Amino acid sequence: MSPVVFNIESVSTCSRLRKHETSIYVAILLIRILLQHNNTNKMPLRSGKCRSNARLTGKTAIVTGCNTGIGKETVMDFYKRGGKVIMACRSVDKAQAAKIDIEKLCKDLPNTGKIVVEKCDLSSLTSVRQFAKKVLDTEPQINILVNNAGVMMCPKGETEDGFETQFGTNHLAHFLLTLLLLPRIRNSTPARIVTVSSVAHERNAINFNDVNYKNRPYGASEAYSQSKIANILFSRELATKLKANNIQGINTYSLHPGVIKTELLRHVDDTFFWGARTAMNVFVGPFMKSPESGAQTTIYCAVDELCANETGLYYSDCVVKKAAPTARNDADAKKLWDLSVELVKLGDYNPFTANDPGVKSVGQ
Ligand SMILES: NC(=O)c1ccc[n+]([C@@H]2O[C@H](COP(=O)([O-])OP(=O)(O)OC[C@H]3O[C@@H](n4cnc5c(N)ncnc54)[C@H](OP(=O)(O)O)[C@@H]3O)[C@@H](O)[C@H]2O)c1
């Protein structure tokens, strides 16, 4: 019996050690990202600001996953600019609370817009399809789509449709949502599609043989990285395909928002060890951006006149940046596109030629 007990203890000690090693690795990584970010930008950490005064009066924007973090700041900015903003969130209650909070914060400002809350759970393609249908049925135009929602370094899990949680939520759901809305976006030009990625894309590559970790050991950080490469490749390929289909007036942007104090670390205690989130916040927290500052590059890409003639590029701190080679590979971008079409079961639907289904009744 004793060898068995010994083995079990060894395994559990090893797995504990591996968890600690991974957390130390993640903490070092976050510090490296911060330092790298500072060096490459040659400016203070809390930098990069959208200085445009562009108004969004009469325009409609959709922001996914925006009840908190940089998504909520993005909604508030668009609202201040006079736009109608649709909050696409998985928790309607949390989104309603965020809407009330934003309206309260902006109550003394003139010419604000309108905020509408809609349910959209990106871990379910059925929910994405239902949300898209509701929007297409009720919104005459969609001028800005911000694919913001994200989940990071969660324990191994699957979406409702059987995809690895981060790949399914961060990439596939946004892929489907964007393509379902494209016929309306094509009729709402000038329009912009902004996809929030991360500098974490630089760490790994997409494993096309097993994007969903069915036949290889799961790595929480690696899977996050894979999903964030996918965000950039999708944005690039969408720009390429829009051009190839001779569609003008829709620009695409992907971006790294910075390292920001938000709720994104919410899963690290479950993935690594209890206290990992606190430890990271203590060591890296003082160097992180505020959510307001972290939303600037998204807002820049969505509204600023300075990038109105750019498409398919990757940004950080409100300037164009060179993404890692894995995220600039055109063959991989096409491969990912084809794979995504298959995984979300788009069938014969062609978003570049499909007719706009038309509004059934104008929404709230
Ligand atoms: N914070 C950073 O340092 C950092 C760095 C690089 C990139 N980013 C990227 O920035 C984006 C926003 O992150 P954040 O920092 O603002 O994090 P956050 O505070 O955790 O916000 C993430 C948002 O995504 C939503 N979300 C998660 N899963 C969802 C699902 N299945 N369906 C719909 N919504 C879902 C969350 O909703 P719930 O509240 O309901 O969970 C939340 O509203 C993400 O794409 C992230 O990868 C962040």
The ligand as a MOL file (V3000), in Angstrom:
LIG
                    3D

  0  0  0     0  0            999 V3000
M  V30 BEGIN CTAB
M  V30 COUNTS 48 52 0 0 0
M  V30 BEGIN ATOM
M  V30 1 N -7.6400 44.0190 -17.9840 0
M  V30 2 C -6.5430 43.8600 -18.7080 0
M  V30 3 O -5.4320 44.0580 -18.2190 0
M  V30 4 C -6.6230 43.4420 -20.1450 0
M  V30 5 C -5.4270 43.3100 -20.8710 0
M  V30 6 C -5.5050 42.9170 -22.1950 0
M  V30 7 C -6.7310 42.6570 -22.7830 0
M  V30 8 N -7.8770 42.7720 -22.0480 0 CHG=1
M  V30 9 C -9.1560 42.4570 -22.7190 0
M  V30 10 O -10.0950 43.4840 -22.4540 0
M  V30 11 C -11.4240 42.9730 -22.5620 0
M  V30 12 C -12.2580 43.4550 -21.3860 0
M  V30 13 O -11.7170 42.9300 -20.2080 0
M  V30 14 P -11.7250 43.6930 -18.8160 0
M  V30 15 O -10.3140 43.8690 -18.4210 0
M  V30 16 O -12.6210 44.8610 -18.8300 0 CHG=-1
M  V30 17 O -12.2890 42.5180 -17.8860 0
M  V30 18 P -13.5910 42.3650 -16.9670 0
M  V30 19 O -13.6950 43.4940 -16.0200 0
M  V30 20 O -13.4700 40.9850 -16.4320 0
M  V30 21 O -14.7830 42.4550 -18.0180 0
M  V30 22 C -15.0450 41.3990 -18.8950 0
M  V30 23 C -16.4660 41.4800 -19.3630 0
M  V30 24 O -16.7130 40.3630 -20.2330 0
M  V30 25 C -17.9280 39.7760 -19.8350 0
M  V30 26 N -18.0350 38.3750 -20.2020 0
M  V30 27 C -17.2900 37.3290 -19.7950 0
M  V30 28 N -17.7820 36.1870 -20.2830 0
M  V30 29 C -18.8910 36.5140 -20.9870 0
M  V30 30 C -19.8580 35.7910 -21.6970 0
M  V30 31 N -19.8290 34.4570 -21.7690 0
M  V30 32 N -20.8620 36.4490 -22.3080 0
M  V30 33 C -20.9400 37.7870 -22.2360 0
M  V30 34 N -20.0660 38.5400 -21.5560 0
M  V30 35 C -19.0510 37.9080 -20.9410 0
M  V30 36 C -17.9840 39.9580 -18.3290 0
M  V30 37 O -19.3050 39.7650 -17.8550 0
M  V30 38 P -19.5880 39.2270 -16.3400 0
M  V30 39 O -19.3590 40.3790 -15.4320 0
M  V30 40 O -21.0050 38.7640 -16.3930 0
M  V30 41 O -18.6040 38.1110 -16.0920 0
M  V30 42 C -17.4890 41.3850 -18.2340 0
M  V30 43 O -18.5390 42.2780 -18.4840 0
M  V30 44 C -11.2750 41.4460 -22.6420 0
M  V30 45 O -11.4400 41.0320 -23.9720 0
M  V30 46 C -9.8320 41.2060 -22.1930 0
M  V30 47 O -9.2950 40.0390 -22.7550 0
M  V30 48 C -7.8560 43.1710 -20.7500 0
M  V30 END ATOM
M  V30 BEGIN BOND
M  V30 1 1 1 2
M  V30 2 2 2 3
M  V30 3 1 2 4
M  V30 4 1 4 5
M  V30 5 2 4 48
M  V30 6 2 5 6
M  V30 7 1 6 7
M  V30 8 2 7 8
M  V30 9 1 8 9
M  V30 10 1 8 48
M  V30 11 1 9 10
M  V30 12 1 9 46
M  V30 13 1 10 11
M  V30 14 1 11 12
M  V30 15 1 11 44
M  V30 16 1 12 13
M  V30 17 1 13 14
M  V30 18 2 14 15
M  V30 19 1 14 16
M  V30 20 1 14 17
M  V30 21 1 17 18
M  V30 22 2 18 19
M  V30 23 1 18 20
M  V30 24 1 18 21
M  V30 25 1 21 22
M  V30 26 1 22 23
M  V30 27 1 23 24
M  V30 28 1 23 42
M  V30 29 1 24 25
M  V30 30 1 25 26
M  V30 31 1 25 36
M  V30 32 1 26 27
M  V30 33 1 26 35
M  V30 34 2 27 28
M  V30 35 1 28 29
M  V30 36 1 29 30
M  V30 37 2 29 35
M  V30 38 1 30 31
M  V30 39 2 30 32
M  V30 40 1 32 33
M  V30 41 2 33 34
M  V30 42 1 34 35
M  V30 43 1 36 37
M  V30 44 1 36 42
M  V30 45 1 37 38
M  V30 46 2 38 39
M  V30 47 1 38 40
M  V30 48 1 38 41
M  V30 49 1 42 43
M  V30 50 1 44 45
M  V30 51 1 44 46
M  V30 52 1 46 47
M  V30 END BOND
M  V30 END CTAB
M  END
